[in-house]
Amino acid sequence: MLRSARTDECAALSELVMRSKAHWGYSAAFLESCREELAVTPARLAAQPCRVLERDGRPVGLWALDLSGAVPEVALMFADPAVLGGGVGRILWQDMMGEARRLGHARLRLDADPNAEPFYERMGCRRIGGHASPSTGRLLKRYEADTADVLRTRRLTLRCYAPGEAEALYPILSDPLTMRFWPAPFDREKVAGWVARWRETYRSHGYGRWALIETATGARIGDAGLIPTVLMAQDVVDLGYIIHHPYWRQGFAVEAAAAIRDYAFQVLGLPRLVANMAHDHAGSARVAEKIGMTKVAEFDNPRNRGIRTLFWEITA
């Protein structure tokens, strides 16, 4: 569970931070020199957004953002050593990036401990220079991140749509083979409406459909994400994915859908996801099955020519 930090746990959170720092073998003298800079205090909580990841009733990680400058700075990003390697850092990062987006910030910056550099680079941060630590004087690598990047997987980046992006998406959503299970390929007006819809949903819900980018090449290969909607007379969040046909049968849909599932449950705290697809869309059904969904119903879909549609679900 992710939640706001409380003033009554400042001491415990400060100790978590120091345990995390000590994990990398720093001397007692070095750790003491960092203590004041890294302390979680009531003053920090009053001035900076600070969130805690809790498991089994105890904090296992936290982040804090310094909003005093034009570009937010990562003030704290620490996980308990007992849970390192278990995805805690990824959950914290995704939550922090979501809060930065919600507050209207396009970028954030940080000075990375050398031991954390590989993590930040996996999260998509790019190096922009160096900066001396105010507490120790060490020269640290300085990084910047684009908050439009919602999720990163081994091969993919899922990114918020930007104004004017419809033309770049048009070749995918207008392609008859890619869209053969949809009512019809999109024209330019429908693609523009698609992008505008999700940009509005980001504001209203904090999530939506995102551009699907192959990270290594920068190629746009599809669209995927979460849709708040009504299906079978139920208010649901639908997990959807469109992969452009040149990229079919390479595992991209499963990779994207699994990351979205984890984000929905672990970061957004959603209790349930559904998926729906035409009865003869075997590839889409296999994706749903591979990420742990169960087929629970069938219905005739009035939004898709009345064709028989499979209804899948998964709960947190």
C-alpha positions in Angstrom: 0.0 0.0 0.0 1.2 3.5 -0.9 0.3 6.3 1.4 1.4 9.7 2.6 4.1 9.8 5.3 3.0 10.7 8.8 4.7 13.0 11.3 4.5 10.4 14.0 6.8 8.0 12.1 9.6 10.5 11.2 12.1 8.7 13.4 11.3 5.3 12.0 11.5 6.6 8.4 14.8 8.3 9.1 16.2 5.0 10.3 14.9 3.2 7.2 16.8 5.8 5.1 20.0 5.3 7.1 19.7 1.5 6.9 19.3 1.8 3.2 22.4 4.0 2.9 24.4 1.8 5.2 23.7 -1.2 3.0 26.3 0.0 0.5 29.1 -0.3 3.0 29.7 3.3 3.9 31.7 4.2 7.0 30.0 5.3 10.2 31.6 8.7 9.8 30.2 9.1 6.3 26.8 8.0 7.3 26.8 10.5 10.1 27.7 13.3 7.7 24.6 12.4 5.7 22.2 12.1 8.5 20.9 15.6 8.7 20.5 16.0 5.0 18.5 12.8 4.7 16.4 13.1 7.9 12.6 12.7 7.6 11.3 15.5 9.8 7.9 17.3 10.3 9.4 20.3 8.5 10.2 18.1 5.5 6.7 16.6 5.4 5.2 20.1 5.6 7.2 21.3 2.7 7.7 18.2 0.4 5.3 15.5 -0.9 6.5 12.3 0.8 5.0 8.9 0.3 5.6 5.6 1.9 5.2 2.0 0.6 3.9 -0.2 3.3 3.9 -4.0 3.4 2.5 -6.2 6.2 1.9 -3.1 8.2 5.4 -1.7 8.1 7.2 0.9 5.8 9.6 -0.7 3.3 10.4 2.4 1.2 9.7 6.1 0.7 10.2 9.0 -1.6 10.1 12.8 -1.2 10.2 15.6 -3.8 11.7 19.0 -3.3 9.4 21.5 -5.1 11.2 24.7 -4.2 12.8 25.1 -7.6 11.5 25.4 -11.1 12.2 21.7 -11.7 11.4 19.2 -8.9 14.3 17.5 -7.2 14.2 14.0 -5.8 15.0 14.6 -2.2 14.6 11.0 -0.9 14.3 7.7 -2.7 15.1 4.7 -0.4 14.1 1.1 0.1 14.7 -1.1 3.1 17.7 -3.4 2.4 15.5 -6.4 3.3 13.4 -5.8 0.2 16.0 -4.8 -2.3 15.5 -6.5 -5.6 11.8 -7.1 -5.0 10.5 -4.2 -7.1 10.1 -1.7 -4.3 12.2 0.9 -6.1 10.2 0.6 -9.3 6.9 1.0 -7.4 8.2 4.1 -5.6 9.6 5.6 -8.8 6.4 5.1 -10.7 4.3 6.6 -7.9 6.6 9.6 -7.6 6.5 10.2 -11.3 2.7 10.1 -11.2 2.6 12.7 -8.5 5.0 14.9 -10.5 2.7 14.6 -13.5 -0.4 15.3 -11.4 1.3 18.5 -10.1 2.0 19.6 -13.7 5.7 19.0 -13.9 7.3 17.8 -17.1 10.7 16.9 -15.7 12.4 16.0 -12.4 16.1 15.9 -11.5 18.2 14.1 -9.0 21.8 13.5 -7.8 22.4 9.8 -7.8 24.4 7.8 -5.2 26.9 5.8 -7.3 25.2 2.6 -6.2 21.8 3.8 -7.5 23.0 4.9 -10.9 22.0 1.6 -12.7 18.5 1.8 -11.2 17.9 5.4 -12.3 19.2 4.6 -15.8 16.8 1.6 -16.0 14.0 4.0 -15.1 14.9 6.1 -18.1 16.9 8.9 -16.5 19.5 10.6 -18.6 22.7 12.1 -17.3 22.9 15.9 -17.5 26.1 16.6 -15.6 27.5 16.4 -12.0 26.8 18.1 -8.7 28.6 18.2 -5.4 26.7 16.7 -2.4 26.0 19.4 0.1 26.6 17.1 3.1 29.7 15.1 1.9 31.2 17.1 -1.0 31.2 14.0 -3.2 30.7 14.7 -6.9 27.5 12.9 -7.9 26.1 12.2 -11.3 23.1 14.4 -12.0 20.2 13.0 -13.9 16.9 14.2 -15.4 13.7 12.3 -16.1 10.8 13.0 -18.4 7.6 12.6 -16.4 5.6 11.7 -19.5 7.3 8.2 -19.3 4.8 6.2 -17.2 6.3 2.7 -17.4 9.5 1.1 -18.7 9.9 -2.6 -19.3 12.8 -4.6 -20.7 12.1 -3.4 -24.2 9.3 -0.9 -24.0 8.5 2.6 -22.8 4.8 3.5 -22.2 4.5 7.3 -22.5 1.7 9.8 -22.1 0.4 11.3 -25.3 1.4 14.9 -26.0 -0.5 17.6 -27.9 -0.1 17.2 -31.6 0.8 13.5 -31.4 -2.2 12.2 -33.4 -0.4 12.4 -36.8 2.4 10.1 -35.5 -0.2 7.6 -34.3 -2.3 7.7 -37.4 -0.3 5.1 -39.5 -1.0 2.5 -36.7 -4.7 3.2 -36.0 -5.6 3.6 -39.7 -4.0 0.4 -40.7 -6.6 -2.2 -41.8 -4.6 -5.2 -40.7 -3.6 -3.8 -37.3 -7.3 -2.7 -36.7 -9.0 -5.7 -38.2 -10.7 -6.7 -34.9 -12.1 -3.1 -34.4 -15.3 -1.8 -36.0 -13.1 0.0 -38.6 -9.7 1.6 -39.0 -9.5 5.2 -37.6 -9.5 8.2 -39.9 -7.5 11.3 -38.8 -10.4 12.8 -36.9 -10.9 9.7 -34.8 -7.2 9.4 -34.1 -7.2 13.1 -32.9 -10.2 12.3 -30.7 -8.4 9.2 -29.3 -5.4 11.2 -28.2 -7.5 14.0 -26.8 -9.6 11.5 -24.9 -6.6 10.0 -23.1 -5.1 13.4 -22.3 -8.3 14.3 -20.6 -8.4 11.0 -18.8 -4.9 11.6 -17.4 -6.3 14.7 -15.8 -9.5 13.1 -14.5 -8.1 9.7 -13.4 -4.3 9.8 -13.4 -4.1 7.1 -16.1 -5.4 6.2 -19.6 -4.0 4.8 -22.8 -0.4 5.5 -23.6 1.9 5.5 -26.6 3.9 2.2 -26.8 7.5 2.8 -27.8 10.3 0.3 -28.5 13.0 1.8 -26.3 16.0 0.7 -28.2 14.9 2.1 -31.6 12.4 4.8 -30.6 9.9 3.2 -32.9 6.2 3.7 -32.2 4.7 0.2 -32.1 1.3 0.6 -30.7 -1.0 1.9 -27.9 -1.9 0.4 -24.6 -3.2 1.3 -21.2 -6.2 1.6 -18.9 -9.7 2.7 -19.8 -12.4 3.7 -17.2 -15.6 2.5 -18.8 -18.8 0.5 -18.5 -19.0 -3.0 -19.7 -21.8 -5.5 -19.1 -23.5 -2.9 -16.9 -20.5 -2.7 -14.7 -18.1 0.2 -14.0 -14.8 -1.2 -14.8 -11.2 -0.4 -15.7 -10.4 -2.1 -19.0 -6.8 -3.1 -19.9 -6.3 -2.7 -23.6 -3.5 -3.1 -26.1 -3.0 -2.5 -29.8 0.2 -3.7 -31.4 1.0 -2.6 -34.9 1.1 -5.7 -37.2 4.8 -5.5 -38.1 5.5 -6.2 -34.4 3.1 -9.1 -33.8 4.3 -12.4 -32.3 7.3 -10.9 -30.6 5.8 -10.8 -27.0 5.3 -7.0 -26.9 1.6 -7.2 -26.0 2.3 -9.6 -23.0 5.2 -7.4 -21.9 3.2 -4.2 -22.0 0.0 -5.8 -20.4 1.9 -7.4 -17.5 3.6 -4.0 -16.7 0.2 -2.2 -16.9 -1.4 -4.9 -14.6 1.4 -4.4 -12.0 1.1 -0.7 -12.2 -2.6 -0.8 -11.8 -2.5 -3.0 -8.7 0.8 -1.9 -7.0 0.8 1.8 -7.7 -2.7 2.9 -8.5 -4.3 0.6 -6.0 -7.0 -0.6 -8.4 -8.9 -3.7 -7.1 -9.8 -5.2 -10.4 -9.0 -5.1 -14.1 -11.0 -6.5 -17.1 -10.2 -7.0 -20.7 -12.5 -7.6 -23.7 -11.9 -8.9 -27.2 -13.7 -10.3 -30.2 -14.5 -14.0 -29.8 -12.2 -14.8 -32.7 -9.2 -12.7 -31.6 -7.2 -15.6 -30.3 -4.0 -13.5 -29.9 -5.6 -11.0 -27.6 -7.2 -13.8 -25.5 -3.8 -15.4 -25.2 -2.3 -12.2 -23.8 -5.1 -11.9 -21.2 -4.5 -15.5 -20.2 -0.7 -15.1 -20.0 -1.0 -12.2 -17.5 -3.3 -14.2 -15.2 -6.7 -13.1 -16.3 -9.7 -15.5 -16.3 -12.5 -15.5 -18.9 -15.7 -15.0 -16.9 -18.4 -14.1 -19.5 -19.3 -13.5 -23.1 -21.6 -10.8 -24.5 -22.7 -9.2 -27.7 -20.8 -6.0 -27.9 -23.0 -3.0 -29.1 -19.8 -0.9 -29.6 -18.2 -3.5 -32.0 -20.9 -4.4 -34.6 -22.8 -6.6 -32.0 -20.2 -9.3 -32.3 -19.7 -12.0 -29.7 -17.1 -10.6 -27.2 -15.1 -12.4 -24.5 -14.9 -10.8 -21.0 -11.9 -11.4 -18.9 -10.9 -10.3 -15.4 -8.2 -10.3 -12.8 -8.3 -9.0 -9.2 -5.4 -7.6 -7.1 
